[in-house]
Amino acid sequence: MSNAYTHADSEFADRILDEPDARWPVAPGRYRLVASLACPWASRAVLVRRLLGLEDVISLGIVDPVHDEKDWRFTLDPGGVDPVLGIHHLAEAYATRRSEWHNGTSVPAIVDVPSGKLVTNDFATITLDFSTEWTSHHRPGAPDLYPQAWRDEIDDVMARVYTEFNDAVYGAGFAKSQASYDDAHRRIFDCLDWLSERLSNRRYLVGDHLTEADVRLFTTLVRFDAVYHGHFKCNRNKITEDPVLDAYLLDLMQTRGVGDTVNMTHIKVHYHRTHRNLNRYGVVPAGPRQDWTRRHHREQLGGTPFGDATPPTRPSEIPDYRSEP
């Protein structure tokens, strides 16, 4: 509908494939994942990389949660330079790949370290490729986040979650008319009602353990009360006011390798200081206070986080684990 927000397409949709003649072949140490801990799309890649144990295979660069008028910056690193890529701005990797692009500089982005070229910024395929193309480099005991037998159902669930929730919260937040806002708001809460009903008698969205579907829901759900409820006016109710979704989110936040990829400081600072059209003075709210240690009792529904697999054992690379500003 008119004045409705639409998510820009990924202009660089190359795949890193486990094929010897691929343009970008799977190769340990060759690629660097650049991510913002504030961004739900990028956080998916950080989370999946951790669960699969790809930390020693694909390095991670974390950008400042607030980008400047140009793009994402490496100001968290000494001298404001990414220590592996040697660049100040992510746009430099984009420009090394192509002199012009049209949809801005986005994360997640995977950069080819030897050439300094951007390989892909296609958030939809990066995590799936981590699960299916990098299998020979997964850690021992890594979970199968995209099981072949469940893929049709996972794809169906993810498709609705993407259009009606992941993307729709931005449709509400950036709406330029009452009609487009009302449409986005309705779709968001219709989707949350559907999710609440679906999860009322099953621990995970598909099957009996964590899958890519849960990953894609989680990174939006965990930002909802702190950002989308107020900043984006998605305010029919909070997640904590839905007993099923509240418990589901707590379960995931307490799952090793999932909750320890969350940095609430980066999340809140990014949205409130970047979107000056929505928050003119860049004031970051003090709340809400979120207790991620509460009991959830979701284990009573059966299933385990990783099925026959195991949680990651190495410490998380993410600074200020689940911290508040």
Protein Blocks (a to p, Z undefined) as FASTA:
>chain_A
ZZiacddddfblcdcddbfkbmbacdehkaccdddfkbmklmmmmmmmmmnopmmmmccd
dddfbdcfklccfklbghhiafklopabfklmmmmmpmbdfeopaddddddfknopafbf
cfklmmmmmmmmmmmmgcehiacfbbfklmmmmmmmmmmmmmmmmmmmmmmmmpcbfklm
mmmmmmmmmmmmmmmmmmmmcfbfnhjbdcfklmmmmmmmmmmmmmmmmmnopakbcfkl
mmklmmmmmmmmmpghilmmccfklmmmmmmmmmmmlmmnopacfbdcddfkbcfklmmn
gpjfklmaccdfbdcfbghihiaZZ
